[in-house]
Amino acid sequence: MKKIKLLIFLLLGFSLGAFAQKLNEKEKAAFDDIAFYRARPNDYRVIVKWVVPIRYKIYGDTSQYIKKEIDSTFSQIRRLTKLDIKKTNDDDEVNFLIVAGREESALNKLSEGIVNYANAYGGFYFKSNSKSEIYRAENLIFPESYRDRAPLRHSLKKNLLRSIGLLTPTERNANSLFYSDHNDKLKIDDFDAHIISAFYQESIRPGMTKEEVDAILKPN
C-alpha cells in the first residue's frame, strides 16, 4: 500500500510539473501581456518575481471578511507557486504589508511613496533588486471607498497577484482577474491558475526576457 501511495504521489508531482509548462494559445497570449515588466521606458520587459519567503501582515481594518479574503488568496497562491508564504505578527519579519483603512498608525508602516500617490481606493508598491527579484511589497486599500464588499474583495485579490510579480494588466479575457478593468471577479479560475503556475515554475527565473521564456513555454 505504501508503495502504491508513493507511486501515485510521484506521478501526481510529475503531472503537475509537466502541466505547469503548458499553456494553450489564449493563455500564452495573456501570459505575454501579464508576466513581463519594464521598470523604465527603455528597459527590456523581463520577469520580476519573488524568490524569498513571503511574510505578510494586515494592518488597520482587520474585519473578518478582509482577513478571510487575504488569507484564502495567499493560500491559493502558495499552492500554485510553491512559495514559502506565512502570516506573521512580527513587524521586523514582515516584507509584505497590507494596510486597510486610514488609521494613522497603520499608514505609518508604509513607504512614503505609496501614501503620496495612492488614489481614492488605495495603491500598490513593490521593491526589487538588480536581479529582478522582489523582496518587499505594500498594498494599501480604503474599504470605505467601495460600494460593497464584492469589488473590495476583487481589488484585494487582484493587488495580491500583482504583488507577486504578475504586474501588467491585459486586455484579453474579460473574465480574468488580470483584466485591465474591474470585473468584480472573486475566484482564481483555471485560466488564471495556469498563468500563475507557469509564471512560477522553477525554470522561469527573474530577469528573463520574453525570448528566453518563449523557449521554455514552447508549444507541444
N, C-alpha and C positions, 0 to 999 in steps of 0.2 A: 504493500500500500504506500509506504514512504517513497519507494522508487517511482511509483506512478505519479504521486503528487509532485515530486521533484521534476519529472519529465514534463508534466503539464505546466509547471511554473516556468521551466526553461523555454518551452515552446511559446508560452504567452509572452515572455520577455522578448524573445526573438521576433515575434509577430508585431509587437508594439514598436520595437526598434525599426523594423522594416517599414511599418506603416508610417512612421514619423517622417520618412524620407520621401513620401509620395504625396503629391498634390495634384488634383485634377486641373484642367486648363483654367477654369474660373477662379479656383483657389490660388493658383500660381500667379495669375494676373493681379489679384488683390494683394497677395503677399508682396509683390514687387512694389506696389504703392506704399504699403504699410511699413515694411521692415527696414527700409533704408533711410538714414537721416543725414542731413547736411548741416553742420554746425555754422558754417559761413557760406556766403553765396558762391564762392569759387572753389569750395571743397568738393571732393568726391562724396557721393552718397554711400555711406557704409553702415554696417551692422553695429548697433550700440546696445549692449545688454549687460545685465548683472552677472558677475562671476563669484561674488562674495555672498555670505549668508545675509538674508534679509531679517532684520529685527524691527518689527513695527509696533507703533503705539498710537492710540487715539486720544486726542486732547480736546478739551472743550465740551461740546454737546455729545454725551455718550448715551443717547437714547437707545433703547434696546434694538429698535429696527435698524439704526445706523450701525451698531456693533455687529448685528447679525449679518447685514449686507457685506461689511468689510471682512469679517471672519470667514464667511462662506466663500467669498470671492478668492481670498488668499488660499483657502483650502483647495479650490479648483485649480488655481494657478500652480500650487505645489504639486498637484497630481499630474498636470500637463507638462510641467517644465522640469520636475525633479529638483527644483531649487530648494535650498535649506531655508525655510521660512518659519519663523516663530513669533508669537506675540510676546512682548516684554513689558515690564513695569520699570525697568532700569533706564533712566534718562541718559545715562552715559553710554548705554549699549545701543540705543535707538539710532537707526540710519534710514528709517522710512517713517516719516511723520504724517499723520492725518489730523488736521485741525478742522473741527466742525463748529461754526458759530463765530461770534465776535468777542468772545471773552478775552480780555487784555492779557491775562497770564498765559493763555494758550497761544495767542498771536505772537507773543514774545519768544516763543520757541522756534519760530520760522525765520528764515533768512529775510533780510530787508527787501530784496528784490521781489519776492513773491507777494509780499504785502502791498508794496507800492504799485505793482502792475496788475493786481487782481481786479477782475470785473465784479459786477453785482452778484455773480454766482460763485465766485471764487477764483482759483488759479492752480497752476501746476508748475513744478520746478524740479530739475534733476541736476546732479553733478556727475561728471565722468572724467576719467584721466586721459592721458595721451594715447592709451591703448584702446580707447573707446569702451572702457569698462565702467558701468555705472556703479557708484558706491554710496550714493545718497539720493533720496527723493523726498519731496514735500508736496502734500496735497492740501489745499485749502478749499473749504466748501461752506456756503452760507445757507443752511436749511430753510431759513425764513424766506428766501428769495424764490422758492419753488412753489408751484400751485398746489402740489400734493406730493405724496411720498414716491410715486412711481418715477417721475422724472428725476427726483433727487437720487433715488437708488440707481437709476440708469447712469447718472453723471459720476457717482462714486465708482461704479464698476468700470466705466469707460476710462476714467482717470487712473485707476489702479493698473489697468492693462497698458496704458501709455507709459506709466512709470516704470514698467519692467523692460521698456525698450521699443515697444510697438508704437512708434511716436507719430506717424504721419497718417492722417485720415484718408479714406478712399472714397471715391465717387461711385464705386461698384457695389452692388448688392445692398440695396436699401434696408435689408433686414439684419445687416451685420452690426455688431457693437462697434466696429471700426468705421462705420459710415460717417461721413462728414457732418451730417445733420442729426439732431436729436430724434430718435425714433421710439424712445421710451422702452426699448428692449431691456429685459432683465435677466436673460439666460444666455450662457455661452453654448451655442448650438454646435453641431458637428462642423459646420463651415469654419467658424471662428476657432474651434478647438484644434482643427487640423493645422491652421496657420500658426497658432501658438506653439503646438508641439514641434512643427517643422522648424520654427524660428529658434527653439531652444534645444534642438538636437546637438550633441557634442561636436559634430563635425563642422557646424556653422559657428565661427568664432568672432568675437568683437573685432572690428576693423576691416572685415571682409567687404569687398566690393560686390556689386551685382554680378559681374562676370565670374567672380570666384564662387559665388553662391549658386549661380546657374549650373556650374559644373557638378555640384552636389545634388541639386534638385532637378536633374535632367529627366525628361520623360522616359518611361519604360520603352 
